[in-house]
């Protein structure tokens, strides 16, 4: 958590699913691709950390799914970054900053797959200092975490 922050990260809870389901059918996807919420809740992949971006009101504003040691040790892959409304991009940006702080010591690099059909996503990650890397048929945004 960042001191004075209007948002926090915490593990996804069963009680969050109903609130997220209200907007998750048509989220603004800034990384990865949507998956059924129940799949995220019931995931058995121990390397995956599920975190929630919340507003101070405790209302879920976004969802972050990250896999540690993916694609190799020292890396973290953002499998999904989605927000309820485009107006919450600042909450999403803060969520990435909080995620970076959360991952320090566990990962040295972060990458996020950017949807090629969402130009907003590319600019979102560029604004946060991530650099684009084309790999295969995809576009990844990459950042190296300070120790």
C-alpha positions in Angstrom: 0.0 0.0 0.0 1.2 3.5 -0.8 0.7 6.0 2.1 -2.3 8.2 1.5 -3.4 6.2 -1.5 -7.1 6.2 -2.6 -6.8 2.5 -3.6 -5.3 -0.7 -2.1 -4.6 -4.1 -3.4 -5.8 -7.2 -1.7 -6.6 -10.8 -2.5 -9.9 -11.4 -4.4 -12.6 -12.6 -2.1 -15.8 -14.6 -2.7 -17.8 -11.5 -1.6 -16.2 -9.5 -4.5 -17.5 -11.6 -7.2 -21.1 -10.2 -7.2 -19.8 -6.6 -7.3 -17.3 -7.3 -10.1 -19.9 -9.3 -12.1 -21.9 -6.1 -12.5 -19.2 -4.5 -14.7 -17.0 -7.5 -15.7 -19.2 -8.4 -18.7 -17.9 -5.3 -20.5 -14.7 -4.2 -18.7 -12.0 -1.9 -20.0 -9.2 -4.3 -20.5 -5.7 -2.8 -20.3 -3.8 -6.1 -20.3 -4.5 -9.7 -21.1 -8.0 -11.0 -21.7 -11.1 -11.5 -19.6 -11.7 -15.0 -18.1 -14.7 -16.2 -16.1 -14.6 -14.8 -12.5 -15.2 -18.1 -11.0 -12.1 -19.4 -12.8 -10.0 -16.8 -11.0 -11.5 -17.5 -7.7 -11.1 -21.2 -7.9 -7.7 -21.2 -9.5 -5.3 -23.9 -8.3 -2.2 -22.3 -9.9 -0.2 -21.6 -6.8 2.1 -19.2 -8.7 -0.8 -16.9 -9.5 -1.6 -14.1 -7.2 -5.1 -12.6 -7.4 -5.4 -9.0 -6.3 -8.2 -6.5 -6.3 -7.9 -2.8 -7.0 -10.4 -1.1 -4.5 -11.4 2.4 -4.1 -11.4 3.9 -0.6 -15.2 3.1 -0.5 -14.3 -0.6 -0.6 -16.1 -0.8 -4.0 -14.1 -3.0 -6.5 -12.9 -0.6 -9.2 -10.6 -3.0 -11.1 -9.1 -6.4 -11.2 -5.4 -7.5 -11.5 -4.3 -11.0 -12.1 -0.6 -11.7 -12.0 1.4 -14.9 -12.4 4.8 -15.1 -10.6 7.8 -16.7 -12.2 6.1 -16.5 -15.6 7.6 -16.9 -18.2 10.7 -17.7 -16.0 12.0 -17.1 -12.5 12.3 -13.4 -11.7 9.4 -12.4 -14.0 5.8 -11.5 -13.2 3.1 -11.6 -16.0 0.0 -9.5 -15.7 -2.6 -11.8 -17.1 -5.4 -9.4 -16.7 -5.8 -5.8 -15.8 -9.4 -4.6 -16.1 -11.3 -1.6 -14.8 -15.0 -0.9 -14.5 -15.0 2.3 -16.5 -12.6 4.3 -18.6 -12.8 7.1 -16.1 -11.0 4.8 -13.6 -7.7 4.7 -15.5 -6.1 6.7 -12.7 -7.2 3.9 -10.3 -5.7 1.3 -12.7 -2.4 3.3 -12.9 -2.3 3.4 -9.1 -3.0 -0.3 -9.1 0.0 -0.9 -11.2 2.2 1.2 -8.9 0.9 -0.8 -5.9 1.4 -4.1 -7.8 5.0 -3.1 -8.5 5.6 -2.3 -4.8 3.9 -5.6 -3.9 6.2 -7.6 -6.2 9.5 -6.1 -5.2 11.6 -8.8 -3.8 9.5 -11.5 -5.6 10.1 -10.4 -9.2 12.7 -8.3 -11.1 10.6 -7.7 -14.2 7.0 -7.2 -15.1 5.3 -7.8 -18.4 1.7 -7.3 -19.6 0.2 -8.5 -22.9 -1.6 -5.5 -24.5 -4.7 -6.1 -26.5 -3.9 -5.0 -30.0 -7.4 -3.7 -30.6 -7.3 -1.3 -27.6 -5.1 1.6 -28.4 -5.9 3.0 -24.9 -4.0 0.1 -23.4 -0.8 0.8 -25.2 -0.8 4.5 -24.1 -1.8 3.5 -20.6 1.4 1.3 -20.2 3.6 3.8 -22.0 2.5 6.5 -19.6 3.6 4.3 -16.7 7.1 4.0 -18.2 6.7 0.5 -19.7 8.4 -0.2 -23.0 6.8 -2.2 -25.9 8.3 -5.4 -27.1 6.9 -7.3 -30.1 7.0 -11.1 -29.6 5.4 -13.5 -32.0 2.1 -12.0 -32.9 1.7 -10.2 -29.6 2.7 -6.9 -28.0 4.1 -7.0 -24.5 4.8 -4.0 -22.3 7.8 -4.6 -20.1 9.3 -2.9 -17.0 12.3 -3.7 -14.8 11.7 -3.2 -11.1 14.3 -1.5 -9.0 15.7 -3.6 -6.2 
